[in-house]
């Protein structure tokens, strides 16, 4: 099938009729349908599919029919954030198949195998840890720590993997041991390419970022009978902390977002006893990220003291700054000609593999909306096809 046909066939899977957003939860029904689509596309190209113990999948194109080693890997992920967009992840997978089709059409026979990969739980939407599949596969995450993860319903990670039809075996993947380079194509999750008036670009690196849990505790009481001065309201502490995060991030050009909140008892006419808020923080450097978190934490502690509430701060995950392989970045930029080299504040599986020592780079396709993790996320078909051609050119160069 053509890129357009593949895109149309995948587009309805997991799409909300109400919002137009996507609900492709890791190991869930919609994401499993996406994996079935992946297997069908691989089968149509006679590309055998290999799974590891996390459920990551690789479809191999190996015209030489020799041992799969020193391979070039490309692809992305098929899961989504809750009510996410269509392009984040799937664009890289569809483009990978389409790029291989271009190489076949050009009668190019690579001397190195090419794999199309789908990493699981990239978004962290179910088990709370972004890039979970690539972290485990690359050895960046202790399998024991992963085994203890539960989703919101209390389901353990291994049980979710087994329910999805994969034999659980958490830990480093043999697949990556046969890979020498990884190139991930992704829709841009910002406006850099839009502002430059360019359809595609090469990734330079990824900002450091972390996820932090703030647990504010107070005293539950009646909303109608408790005087304002007698309250110990954790919602006020949370609200002021969210405002502080916004102010501190703006002050230094960083990013700070409280995107998830839990409240107890969550009643309209009751002062809360507990508010839990999850902060996503990103900055241009590790020092800047550390300073941002310290400033937010200091203001939160001061406010809690004034409100008579408690605060516990937990670091759930931190990903360091990633600079993609400079030799590979230069090679991609030279291969593609006059293309911009840009950094991103978004996390990707490419960042995890890069930190684990794999030569890695990224290609970005313009997003005219500049919006991501939302149904408004978009890429024009013409730009997507530019991305396919760019990826095909890069794969032809890297695979010899």
N, C-alpha and C positions, 0 to 999 in steps of 0.2 A: 504494500500500500504506500501511497505518497504520504508526505508529512501531513498534508491537509486531511487526508482520509484517516490516518492514525489519530490525529488530534480530535477529529469529530467523534471517533468511536470511543475515546476515553472520556470526553467532556461530560457526559451525563452521569458518570459513576460517582455516587456519593454527593450529588448536588442537591442542595435544599431548594425545594420549589418555592418556599416562602421568601427566602433572602437572595437566592442565587449563589450563596457561599457554599463551601465544601466541608463535609464531615467525614473525613477519611482517617478514622482513629486507628492507630497501630494495632495490628493483629485483629482488627474488627472486620465486619462483613464487607464494607465498601472498600477498604484497603485490600482485602483478599481478592475482591473482584478485579482490582487494579493489577494485582500480581498474576491473576489468571490471564488478563489482557497481555501482560508482559510475556508470559509463557507462550501464548498464542503467536505473538509477533516474533519471538525467538524461533518457534517451531516453523513458522512460515519461511524463515531464512536458514533453516537447518542449523541453528545455533543451539547446542546443548546447554541446558541450564544447570548450574551448580548452586547448592544452598549450604550455608554454614549453620552453626548451632544457634545463632541469634535469629536466623531467618533472612539474613542478607542474601541476595540472589545475584548471580553473574551469568550472563549469556555469552558464550565464547564464539568469536569468529576467528577461525584458524585455518586459512586456506592451505597452509603448508602441511597440515595434518601431523605435525611433529609434536613433541611434548610442550605443554603449556608452561612456558617459563619466560622470564624477561618480558613480560606482557605489558601492553599499554591499556590502561583502564580508563573508562569514561562512564558517565551516567550521573545519577543524583538520587532522589527519593520520590515516593508516591504518597506518603502520608501528608496530612494537612493540619494546620492549627484549626481550632474550632471556628467555623464560619470563615475559613481562609479563601484565598483566591485560586484560580485554576492553574496558574503558571509556576508557582513556587514549587520546584521539584520536578513535576511531570515534564516541564519544557526540556529539561536536560536529558530525560530518558527518551522521550520521543525523538528529540534531535539526534541522539546517539544512533538510534536505528536508522534514521533518515540519512545520517552522514555515512554510515556503512553502505547504504544503498547507493549513495553517490560514488563511493569508491568502486563498487561492483560495476556501475554503469560506465565508469572510466577505465575499466579493465585493469585496475590497480591491484596487485597481489602483494600484500605486506609480508615482510620476512619475520615479523613479530606478531604473535596473537593479539587480538584486540578484544577486550571484555566490556560488556555493557552491564553496569552494576546498578542495583537498587538497594540502598541502605534503609533499614527499618528505623522507626521512631526517631527521625531526624529532628522533628519539631519539639519533642518532649511533651507533647500534649496529653499523653496518657500516664507515663511513669515519671514525669517531672524532670527528666534529665535530657537535655537536647543532645542530638547526635549520639544517641545511646548505641545504635547498631555499629557505627564506625568506631566509637570509643572501645567497645568490647573487641571488635575484630582486630583493631590495631594494638591492643594491649594497654590502652590508656586508662582503662577502668578495671578495677579488681573484680573478678567474677563473683566473689563472696559479697561484695557490696551490691552488685547488680542483683544477685539472687534475693536480697532482702527487700528490693523495691516492690511496692504495691501500688495499684491504681486507686482511683477514688472509691471503687467498690470493694477494695480489699483483696483483689486478685493479684497473686504473685506473678512476677515476670515470666518465670519458667512455665507456669500454668497457662498463661496467655499464649506463649509460644507453642506449647503442645496443643492447645485448642485450635490454633491456626493450622495444624497439620504438619508441624516441623518438630523433629526430635530435638529437645533442648540440650545444648552443650555450650554453656556460656564460656567465653574466653577467646584468645587470639585465633584468628582464622587462617587456615592454610592457604586460602585464596590469595590473601595479600602477600604471602611469602613468594608468590610467583609473579608479582607485579613490580615493575621497575619505575613506572610513572603514572600519575593520575591527573586527568584534565576534566574539570567539571564545568559544564555550561549551565548558566542560571540566569533567570530574569533578574535585571537589576532591581534592587529594593530601595530605590531612591531616585534622585533627579540629576545625577551627574551627567549621564549620557544625553539626557534631554537638554540640559543647559548647554552642552557642547554641540548639540545638533548632530550626534553620531549614533549610528544604529547598533554598534557593538564595540566592546572594549576588552582589554586584558586586565585581569585582577593583579594588583600589586601586593595586597595583604589584607588582613582582617584585624579590626580593633580588638583589644582585650575586653572581655565582658563577663559579667557574673549575675547569678540569681541569688537573692537573699530574702529570707523570711523574717518578718517583724511580727512578733506575738505581743500584742498589747492586752493587758488584763486590767479589769476594773471591778466595779460593784454593780450587779444587776439591781434595778429598782424600777419603781413605777414612773412612767413618763409624765403622768398628770399630777402627782402629789409630791414629787421630790423637787424642792427648790433648787434653782440653778447653782447656787453656791454650795449646796450640800452634795453635789454629785461627784462621782469618780468615774467619769465616762471615757472609756478607751477609744470611742469613736472620734472624740475631739483630738486625742493624741495622734491617732492615725491620720486624721484630716490635716493637721498641721505638719505632720511628717511628709505627707504627699506634697503639700505646698513647698516645704523646704527642699524636697528632692527636685522639684521643678526649678526653683530659684537657683540652687547650687549648680545644676546641670547647665542652665542657660548662662550662668556667670562664666563658665570655663569652656563652653562649646562642646560639652559632653551630652550624654543621653541618660535620662532616668525616668522610669515608667513603673507606676503601680498599676498592673493590669489585671490582678486577681485579688479578690477580697473574700474572706469568710467571716461571718458575724454570728455570735451566739448571745441570746437565744433567737435572734433574727425575727423579732416581733415588732410590729409597728408601734405599740404602746408600751415598750419596755426599753429602759436604758441597757445597752449591751453589757455583758460580763466579760466578753472577749472579742477582740477583732484581730484577725490574722491578715496581713497584707504581704504580697510577694513583689519585691522590687527587682526589675531588670535594669541593670546599669552598664553603660558602655562608655569608653573614652579612648582617646587617641593613643595613650600610653598606659603602662601598668601603674606608674607613679600617679598619673592623673586620675585613674580609676580608684586607687587607694585613697587619694585625697578626697575624692568625691564621696566615697562611702563614709569616711571619717567625719566629714562635714555634716552629712545627713544624719549619721548616728548621734553626733553631739547634740544637734538640735532636737532630735527625738528624745534623748535622755533628759534634756533640760525641760522640754514640754511635759514629759511624763511626771517629773518632779512637781511641776506646777499643778498638774491635773490630779495628782494623787493616784496615779496608775502605775502599773508595772510594765516593763519592756524586756523581752528576750530577743536577741538578734542572732540568727543562724545563717551561716553561709552554706547554701545548698550546692552550688557549683561555680567554678571560676575557670574561664578559658583564657589563656595568655595571648598576648599579641602574636600574630602570625605574619611572617613575611614569606611569601611564596618563593620558591627556588629562583634566585636571581638569574641564573643561566637559562633556566627554562622560560622565565618571563621574557627575557630578551629574545630568546629564540622564537617564541610565539609572536611577539611584536614584530620581529623582522620577517617572519613567514607571512604574516597577514598584511604587512605594509604599514601605512600611516594610520594606526589605531591608537586611541588614548589608553594609558595605563593608569588604572584607578584603584583606590582602596575602598573598603566597605566596612560598615559598622555591623553588618549581619553575620551571624555564625553559619558555617557550612561544614559538611563532611570533609571537604577539601582541607579545611583548617585543621581538623583532627588528624588526618593522614599526614599533613605537612609537619605538625608538631611531633608526630611519631617517627619522623625521619624519611618519609617517602617524598621524592621530588614531585611537587604538586603545583598546579596553576589553575586559573579559572578564566573562563570567557563569560562576559556579561552581554545580555541583549537588552536593548532600550525598553523602558517601561514608561510610556507617555503620560500615564497618570501620576507617576512617582509614588503610588500607593501600593503597599503590600500587606500581607496578612489580613486581607479584606476582599470582599467580592469585587471591589473597584480595581483590583490589580489587573494589569492588562499588558499585552504586547501586540503590535500590529503584525499581521501575517507576513507582510513583506520583510519586516525586521527579523521575524523568526527564521525565515528562509535565508537571510543574510547570516544568521547565526549558524544554521546548518552548513552552509558553504564554508564558513570559517572553521567550524569543527572538523569538517571533512579534510580541509587543507592541512590542519594541524595534525590530524591522525595519520594522514599520508606521509607527512614529514617525520613524525615520531616513530611510526611503525616500519619505516624504511621502504 
